[in-house]
Amino acid sequence: MLFTAKLDYALRALLELALQPPGRPVQCREIARRQQIPEQYLNQVLVVLRQSGLVRSLRGAHGGYVLGKDAARCTVAEVRRALQGEAPPGTGAGIARAPSAWVVQNLQERIQGLVQNQLEQVTLADLKQELDRLDESQSLMVGL
């Protein structure tokens, strides 16, 4: 599956952090409430993102999470790798298979390569920009 719930939650949490002024920490419960994500599950996701350096946690009364790197340098593919690990290599090498199985496997690998290339190009900053455009268009519609 391309977009698991874990990846969906991670991207939404990272977008929430990207929307904040630089250095302003956001607590897990606040992200969970705003993004309608179960807090306990989000906590687990944030631990993985922290271990991979995509977020940093700040302790204290006004602590929380901040982005661990610039949103323009954080790709969707990087977030996916942090959560799911590297994609498994093709399984067809060295195994006697029916020609149709090889053809289908080859198609699947080509499609996965195209998707991976797209995920490598899309950054958190791109997603934030898209969200900003959506918010702006909705604001204009309300003003009508």
C-alpha positions as CSV (number, residue, x, y, z in Angstrom):
1,M,0.0,0.0,0.0
2,L,1.4,3.4,-1.0
3,F,-0.1,5.6,1.7
4,T,-0.6,3.8,5.0
5,A,-2.5,5.4,7.9
6,K,0.9,5.9,9.5
7,L,2.3,7.9,6.5
8,D,-0.9,9.9,6.3
9,Y,-0.7,10.8,10.0
10,A,3.0,11.6,9.8
11,L,2.6,13.9,6.8
12,R,-0.3,15.7,8.5
13,A,1.7,16.1,11.7
14,L,4.7,17.4,9.8
15,L,2.5,19.8,7.9
16,E,1.1,21.1,11.2
17,L,4.7,21.8,12.4
18,A,5.6,23.4,9.0
19,L,2.7,25.8,9.5
20,Q,4.1,27.1,12.7
21,P,6.6,30.0,13.1
22,P,10.2,28.6,13.0
23,G,11.1,27.2,16.4
24,R,7.6,27.2,17.9
25,P,7.0,23.8,19.5
26,V,3.7,22.1,19.2
27,Q,2.6,19.5,21.7
28,C,1.4,16.1,20.5
29,R,-2.0,16.5,21.9
30,E,-2.4,19.8,20.0
31,I,-1.4,18.2,16.7
32,A,-3.7,15.3,17.4
33,R,-6.6,17.5,18.1
34,R,-6.1,19.8,15.1
35,Q,-5.5,16.9,12.7
36,Q,-8.1,14.6,14.3
37,I,-5.5,11.8,14.8
38,P,-5.6,9.5,17.8
39,E,-3.1,10.9,20.2
40,Q,-1.6,7.6,21.3
41,Y,-1.0,6.5,17.7
42,L,0.4,10.0,16.8
43,N,2.8,9.7,19.7
44,Q,4.3,6.5,18.3
45,V,4.6,8.1,14.8
46,L,6.4,11.2,16.3
47,V,8.9,8.9,18.1
48,V,9.9,7.4,14.8
49,L,10.1,10.8,13.1
50,R,12.3,12.0,16.0
51,Q,14.6,9.0,15.6
52,S,15.0,9.8,11.9
53,G,15.7,13.5,12.6
54,L,12.6,14.7,10.8
55,V,11.3,16.3,14.0
56,R,13.0,17.4,17.2
57,S,11.4,17.3,20.6
58,L,11.8,20.2,23.1
59,R,11.3,19.5,26.8
60,G,9.7,21.7,29.4
61,A,6.4,23.4,30.1
62,H,6.4,25.0,26.7
63,G,8.0,22.1,24.9
64,G,6.7,20.0,22.1
65,Y,7.8,19.1,18.6
66,V,9.4,21.2,15.9
67,L,10.6,20.3,12.4
68,G,14.0,18.7,12.4
69,K,14.9,20.1,9.0
70,D,13.8,22.7,6.6
71,A,10.4,21.8,5.0
72,A,11.9,22.5,1.5
73,R,14.4,19.8,2.1
74,C,12.1,17.1,3.5
75,T,10.6,14.9,0.8
76,V,7.6,12.7,1.1
77,A,9.8,9.8,0.1
78,E,12.1,10.5,3.1
79,V,9.1,10.5,5.5
80,R,7.9,7.2,3.9
81,R,11.4,5.6,4.3
82,A,11.6,6.7,7.9
83,L,8.3,5.0,8.7
84,Q,8.5,2.0,6.5
85,G,12.2,1.4,5.8
86,E,13.6,1.0,2.3
87,A,11.5,-0.6,-0.4
88,P,12.2,-4.3,-0.7
89,P,14.2,-5.2,-3.8
90,G,12.6,-7.1,-6.7
91,T,11.8,-10.7,-6.0
92,G,12.3,-12.1,-9.5
93,A,16.1,-12.4,-9.6
94,G,17.4,-16.0,-9.8
95,I,14.0,-17.6,-9.5
96,A,12.5,-19.7,-12.3
97,R,9.2,-18.1,-13.0
98,A,6.6,-18.2,-15.7
99,P,7.1,-15.5,-18.3
100,S,3.8,-13.8,-17.4
101,A,4.9,-13.6,-13.8
102,W,8.1,-11.9,-14.9
103,V,6.2,-9.4,-17.1
104,V,3.8,-8.5,-14.3
105,Q,6.7,-8.1,-11.8
106,N,8.5,-5.9,-14.3
107,L,5.5,-3.7,-14.7
108,Q,5.0,-3.4,-10.9
109,E,8.7,-2.4,-10.5
110,R,8.4,0.2,-13.2
111,I,5.3,1.7,-11.6
112,Q,6.9,1.7,-8.2
113,G,9.9,3.5,-9.7
114,L,7.7,6.2,-11.1
115,V,5.9,6.7,-7.9
116,Q,9.1,6.8,-5.9
117,N,10.5,9.4,-8.3
118,Q,7.4,11.6,-7.7
119,L,7.7,11.1,-3.9
120,E,11.3,12.2,-4.1
121,Q,10.3,15.5,-5.7
122,V,7.5,16.5,-3.4
123,T,8.6,18.3,-0.3
124,L,6.7,19.4,2.9
125,A,7.1,23.0,1.6
126,D,5.2,22.0,-1.6
127,L,2.4,20.5,0.5
128,K,2.3,23.5,2.7
129,Q,2.1,25.8,-0.3
130,E,-0.8,23.7,-1.6
131,L,-2.5,23.9,1.7
132,D,-2.0,27.7,1.8
133,R,-3.6,28.0,-1.7
134,L,-6.6,25.9,-0.5
135,D,-7.0,28.0,2.6
136,E,-6.8,31.2,0.4
137,S,-9.4,29.9,-2.1
138,Q,-11.8,28.9,0.7
139,S,-11.4,32.4,2.3
140,L,-12.3,34.0,-1.0
141,M,-15.3,31.8,-1.3
142,V,-16.6,32.7,2.2
143,G,-16.1,36.4,1.3
144,L,-18.5,36.2,-1.6
